[in-house]
Amino acid sequence: MTRGETSKIDPKPFARAALSIDLEDFYHANYPRYNYRKLIGSPSRLIEPTEKMLDVFDQFDHKVTFFVLGEVARQFPWLIKKISACGHEIATHGENHFLITELGEDKTIQGLRRAVGHLEDLTGEKVYGYRAPNFSASPGKTPWLFEELVNLGLRYDSSRFPAKAYYGGEPRMQKTPFVINLRNGEELWEIPVSCSGPAGFRLVWSGGFYWRVLPLSFIVKKAEKLIDKGNPVILYLHPKDIDSENPSLPIGRISNWIHQVGTGKGYEKLERMASQMRMKRIIDLIPENRHDKKQEKREYETTTAMV
C-alpha cells in the first residue's frame, strides 16, 4: 500500500460480488503500433452482446456497473439511457480509449469532464465512478488524476491494476478496496479488480482475457474464498468477451488470439456465472460514511512508497 492509502473496510457491506462492464466496441483496444481510430466507422459489434448482457442481468435480477466510454455514449445515447433505466450504475470510462499516461494531464482531464457531463445529461443521474482505459492510472504516473476525480464529484476510482500487466500494473498494491487520502483533505475510494496470490505473482482471474480462458469453477472458487474472508469481489467484462462474432484486429496473430480466445463461449459462461453469484453495482459496495475519525490522516504521496 502507498502512503496516504488506508483500509477502512467494514466487511459486512461487501458480502456480495460487484460486476463491472467496460462499455466499448470491439476495436477499443490498446496494442503496440495499433490505433483504434483507424477502425472507427467499421460495423459496430457493441449492441448485440450488450443487450444479451442486459437480458441475463434482468433474468437473474442483477444490477451492475457500466463504465461507459464517451465515444460510445455519443454514438449510442439511447443505449446508455436504456442501461440506466434498467437500474444499472452508469460510471465513466473516459472520453476515448487512449492510455491516459500517453494522453497526458490536460487532454485526459478535458475529456473526462466532457464525458462525465454528457453521461449526467443523458441519464439525469450523478456519475460516481471512473475506470481509466486499460487500467492506465497509478499514483506514480498520473498523480494529478485522483484530485480531479474528487473535484468532479466522483466517489471512487477503479483504474489501478493490482498485478503485472502489459502496460504496467502495480503488483504490490493492496488487493482489496481502500481509501486514498488526498493532499486537499478529500478522500477517494480505490476499488481494484479482484486477484489472488502474493505480491509479484498475482493472477487477476476476475475479468477480460483471464475470465475467458479460466474455468468458471476456478473463478467461483476464488470469489468464494475472498467473500469468506469478508472481502468484496470485483469482476470486470467487456461486450466483446461474450461476442461469438468478435472481429479480428490488425494486430498480429498472438495479439488477435488474446483478443478473441474464449469469446465464442462467453455468453453461456456469463449465464452460468449469473446463476451462481449474486452481483451488484460497485457504488452499492461503498459505505455511506467514508470518514473514520480513528484512521490516521496521511498526506498522499505521488510516488508508490511502501508503509
N, C-alpha and C positions, 0 to 999 in steps of 0.2 A: 504494500500500500504506500502511496506517496504522502508527503507532508500535506496537511490540510484536508485529508480524507479520513472520515471517521465512520465506523459502523454504528448505525442506530436502528437496528432491525428488531422489531418485535416479531417473532416467528409466526404468531397467530394470523396476521393478515396475509401471510404468504403460503397458506395451506394448499393452494392450487397452482396450476401452471398458467403462464401467460403466453399466448401465441401472437407473434407479430408478423405482418406481411409487408415486405418491401414492394410497394405497388409501382412496378416499372415494366417496360416492354422487354422482349427477348434480346434486343440489341443494346440495352443499357448495361454495359459491362466494361470492365477495365482490364485490358491486357496490353503487354508491350507492343508498340507500333500499331495499335488499333485505336481508331477514332470513331466512336459510335455515331457521330453526327453524319457520317457518310451514308448511313443506313436509314436516317430519318426520311420518311416518305415510303419506306417499304410497307407492305401489308402488315398491319398490326396483328400480334398474337396475344393481345392483352385481355380482350373482352371475354372470350370463351372460358379460359381457365379461371378468371376472376369470378365469373358468375357461377361456375361449378363450385368454387370455394364457398361462395355465399350460400349456395344450396346446402352444402354439407354443414355449415355453421348453423343454418336455420333448422335443419333436420335434428341436430343434436343440441340445439339451444345454447350455442356458444356465442359470446360476444368477445371480439378480439381487437387488436390494434392494427391499423393500416398506416404505414409510413409512406405517404404519398409524394411522389416526385412532382415538382412544379410543372414540368413539361407535360406530364400525364394529365394533371388537373386541367391544364389549358386545352388539351386535345379532347378530353372526355369529361367535361364538367358534370354531365348527367350521371356518370358512373360514380363520381365522388358523392354526389347528393344521395344516390341510391344506397351506397355503403353506409353513409351517416344515418339515413332514415331507418336502416336495419338495426341501429343501436351500437354499431361498432365505433371505436375511437378513431378519429382522424388526426394523425400526427404528421410531421413533415419530414421528408427525405431530402430537403433542399430543393433548389430550383432546377439543377441539372445533375448529371451523374459523373461529373469530373471529380477527381480526388481533390479534397479541399486543401491538401498540402501542396498541390500544383496550382490551384486557382489563386491561392493567397488570401490574405485577410479582407481586403476591400471587396473583391468580387464575390467572395463567399458570403460576407455579411449583406451586401446588396441583394444577392439572390435569395438569401434566407428571409430577409424582411419581405421581399416580394412574394415569396412562396407562402409564408405564414399568413400574410394579409389576404391573399387570394383564397386560401382554404377557409379562413374565417368568414370571408364574404360569401363563399359558396354554401357553407353549412349553417352559418349563424351560431356556431359553437367555437369556444376557445380552444386553441391548439396548445397542448401541454408538453408534447414530447418531440424529440429530434433524433434522427439517426443519420450520420454522415454517409455518403456513398462509399461502399467498400470498407466501412469501419475506419475511415481515414483520419480520425481525430485522436489526439493524445495531448497530455499536458506539456510534453516536451516540444512537439512540433506545431501545435495550434493552441497556445496558451490564451490567446485572445478570444477563443470561441465561447468559453463557458460563461463569462460575464455577459456576453451578447445574448446568450440564450435566456438568462435571467432578465435582462433588460426587455426582452420581447414577451416576458410573462410566462415562459416555459418553466415547468417544474422538474423535468428530468431529461437526461441525455442517455442514449443507448448506442454510442458511437465508438466505444473503446473495446477492442478485441482482446480477450484475456488469454491469448496464446500466440504462438508464432504464426505469421501469415505472410502471404506473398508480398504484400505491401507494408510490412512492419509487424504490427501486433505488439502486445505487452504481456509476455509470458510470465511475468512476476507480479502483475497487478492482482488485487483482490478479486476473487471469482464470483462473489455474491454482491448484491446491491449495497451501496454505501453512499454517504453524503460527502460532497466536496464543499469545503468552506472557502469561499472566495474572498479576495482582498477587500472588497467593498462591504463585507459583513454579511452578504447574502449566502444562501445555501442552494445547492443543486444536487438532486439525486442522480447517481450514475447507476444504470441498470445494464450490466454486462450480459451477453448471451451465455447460456449455461455450458460448462465444460467440466471435465474430470481429469484428475492426475496432478502430480506435483509440479511446481513452477519449472518451466523449461521443457516439460514433457507432457503438455496438456493436449487433450483431444476434445475438440468442440463438436460434439455429436448432435447438437441441438438444431441444426438447420442447414439449408443450402446444399452444397455438394455432399457434405458429410451425412446429412439426413437422407439423401437419395441413395447412397451406397451402403449405409449401415442397416442391418436388420432392425425392424421395428421393435422386436422383442428386446434387443440390446438398448435401444433408445428409451423404451418404457422402464426398463430395469434401472438405468442410470437416473431417470427422472424420479422414480420412487425412492431411490437412495437419498437424493437431495431433499425431497419432501419429508422423509423420515427424520432427517436431521434438523428440520424446521426451516429449511431454505426454500426460496422460490425456484421455479423452473422457468426459464425464459427461452422460448423457441422462436425460430425465425424461418420464414419461407418466402418464395417469390412465385408469382403466377407460372413462370416457366418451369418450376420444379414439378408441376403436375400436368404439363402440356405434352401430350404424346406427339404433337406435331411441331415441337420446338425447333425452329430452323437453325441451321449451322451458321457460323460466323466466319469471316475471312481472317482466321487467327491461327491456322495450322492444326495438324491432326491431334496432337496431345491436348492442346487447349480446347479444341472442339469436343473431345471426349469428356473433359471436365465439365464443359458447358451442357452436354446432352445426356450423360450417363444417368440412368435411373428415371428419366422423365416419363418414359412410357408406362411405368407402374406407379407413378407418383399420386395420381388421383385415388386409386384403390388404397394406397398406403395412408393417404390423408383421411379417408373414410374410416379405416380401421383405427387410426390414432384418435380420431374424434370420438369414436365409440368407447375407447378405453381410458381417456383422460378428460378431466374437466378443465376447460381452458377459459381464460378471461382476458380482459384488457389490461395493459400494463398500468394505466392510470389507476385501476382499481387495487393495485398492489401497494400503492404508496399511502402510508398512514396520513391521516388528516393533519395531525400535529407533528410537524417536521422538526420542531425546536425542542431539544432536550437540554435543559439547563445544566445537567450533570456532566455533559460532554465538554471537554476542553476545546476552546476555540483556537485554531491554529491557522496562521497565515498560509494561504495557498501558494505553493511553490510552482514555478513554471518549468521545472525540470523534475524528472522522476527521481525521488530520493527515498530510500527505504527507511522506515522508522520502527 
